[in-house]
Amino acid sequence: MQVGIMLGTVKMIDGLLEAIVEELGEKPRIIATGGLAALIQPKTKMIETVVEHLVQQGLYRIYQLNSGKNN
Protein backbone atom coordinates (compact mmCIF):
# COMPACT_ATOMS: atom_id res chain seq x y z
CA MET A 1 0.00 0.00 0.00
CA GLN A 2 2.82 2.42 0.88
CA VAL A 3 4.53 1.76 -2.47
CA GLY A 4 1.27 2.51 -4.26
CA ILE A 5 0.85 5.77 -2.40
CA MET A 6 4.45 6.80 -3.18
CA LEU A 7 4.30 5.85 -6.86
CA GLY A 8 0.87 7.46 -7.23
CA THR A 9 2.15 10.68 -5.70
CA VAL A 10 5.24 10.68 -7.94
CA LYS A 11 3.13 10.11 -11.08
CA MET A 12 0.69 12.83 -10.01
CA ILE A 13 3.51 15.33 -9.44
CA ASP A 14 5.23 14.48 -12.73
CA GLY A 15 1.94 14.72 -14.63
CA LEU A 16 1.10 18.09 -13.12
CA LEU A 17 4.58 19.45 -13.79
CA GLU A 18 4.55 18.16 -17.38
CA ALA A 19 1.24 19.98 -17.95
CA ILE A 20 2.67 23.19 -16.49
CA VAL A 21 5.81 22.94 -18.65
CA GLU A 22 3.65 22.37 -21.74
CA GLU A 23 1.53 25.42 -20.88
CA LEU A 24 4.62 27.58 -20.31
CA GLY A 25 6.33 26.41 -23.49
CA GLU A 26 9.65 26.02 -21.67
CA LYS A 27 10.96 24.08 -18.66
CA PRO A 28 11.53 26.24 -15.60
CA ARG A 29 13.82 25.24 -12.75
CA ILE A 30 11.69 22.97 -10.57
CA ILE A 31 12.45 22.94 -6.83
CA ALA A 32 10.66 20.80 -4.24
CA THR A 33 10.29 21.89 -0.65
CA GLY A 34 8.81 20.41 2.48
CA GLY A 35 8.87 17.32 4.63
CA LEU A 36 8.74 14.48 2.09
CA ALA A 37 10.36 16.30 -0.83
CA ALA A 38 13.71 14.56 -0.33
CA LEU A 39 12.02 11.15 -0.58
CA ILE A 40 9.95 12.00 -3.64
CA GLN A 41 12.51 13.96 -5.70
CA PRO A 42 14.76 11.01 -6.69
CA LYS A 43 11.76 9.14 -8.08
CA THR A 44 10.47 12.00 -10.28
CA LYS A 45 11.52 12.98 -13.78
CA MET A 46 10.85 16.68 -13.31
CA ILE A 47 12.10 17.90 -9.90
CA GLU A 48 15.71 19.11 -10.13
CA THR A 49 16.53 19.92 -6.53
CA VAL A 50 15.19 20.02 -2.99
CA VAL A 51 15.39 22.97 -0.61
CA GLU A 52 13.88 21.73 2.65
CA HIS A 53 13.20 25.09 4.30
CA LEU A 54 12.51 27.31 1.29
CA VAL A 55 9.19 28.61 2.61
CA GLN A 56 10.65 29.47 6.03
CA GLN A 57 13.65 31.14 4.40
CA GLY A 58 11.33 33.22 2.23
CA LEU A 59 9.15 34.24 5.15
CA TYR A 60 12.23 35.19 7.17
CA ARG A 61 13.52 37.29 4.26
CA ILE A 62 10.16 39.07 4.02
CA TYR A 63 10.32 39.73 7.77
CA GLN A 64 13.83 41.17 7.39
CA LEU A 65 12.77 43.44 4.56
CA ASN A 66 9.72 44.70 6.44
CA SER A 67 11.52 45.24 9.73
CA GLY A 68 14.50 47.05 8.23
CA LYS A 69 16.87 44.21 9.16
CA ASN A 70 18.51 43.51 5.79
CA ASN A 71 21.30 41.29 7.13
WOQUICOR-V721680 format. One record per residue. RES is the residue in three letters. SS is DSSP state (h for helix, s for strand, l for the rest). OMEGA is omega in whole degrees, 0 to 359 (* if undefined). D_CENTER is the distance of its C-alpha to the mean C-alpha in Angstrom with 2 decimals. Layout:
RES;SS;OMEGA;D_CENTER, RES;SS;OMEGA;D_CENTER
This chain:
MET;l;181;24.15, GLN;h;179;21.19, VAL;h;179;20.73, GLY;h;178;20.85, ILE;h;181;18.22, MET;h;182;15.82, LEU;h;177;16.80, GLY;h;178;16.73, THR;h;179;13.17, VAL;h;180;12.19, LYS;h;179;14.54, MET;h;180;13.35, ILE;h;179;9.72, ASP;h;179;11.44, GLY;h;178;14.04, LEU;h;180;12.09, LEU;h;177;10.28, GLU;h;178;13.81, ALA;h;179;15.38, ILE;h;179;13.36, VAL;h;179;14.21, GLU;h;179;17.73, GLU;h;180;18.07, LEU;h;183;17.07, GLY;l;177;19.37, GLU;l;181;17.32, LYS;l;175;14.10, PRO;l;173;11.85, ARG;l;185;9.80, ILE;l;183;6.37, ILE;s;175;4.04, ALA;s;179;1.98, THR;l;176;4.38, GLY;l;189;7.49, GLY;l;184;10.52, LEU;l;183;10.12, ALA;h;182;6.96, ALA;h;178;9.73, LEU;h;185;11.88, ILE;h;186;9.94, GLN;h;181;8.62, PRO;l;183;12.34, LYS;l;182;13.35, THR;l;175;11.30, LYS;l;193;12.78, MET;l;185;10.04, ILE;l;183;7.06, GLU;l;188;8.87, THR;s;178;7.85, VAL;s;172;6.62, VAL;l;189;7.68, GLU;l;189;8.91, HIS;l;183;10.56, LEU;h;181;8.92, VAL;h;180;10.10, GLN;h;179;13.40, GLN;h;179;13.90, GLY;h;178;13.60, LEU;h;178;15.95, TYR;h;179;18.25, ARG;h;177;18.49, ILE;h;177;19.43, TYR;h;180;21.94, GLN;h;181;23.39, LEU;h;182;23.87, ASN;h;181;25.53, SER;h;180;27.70, GLY;l;180;28.93, LYS;l;185;27.54, ASN;l;181;25.93, ASN;l;*;25.91
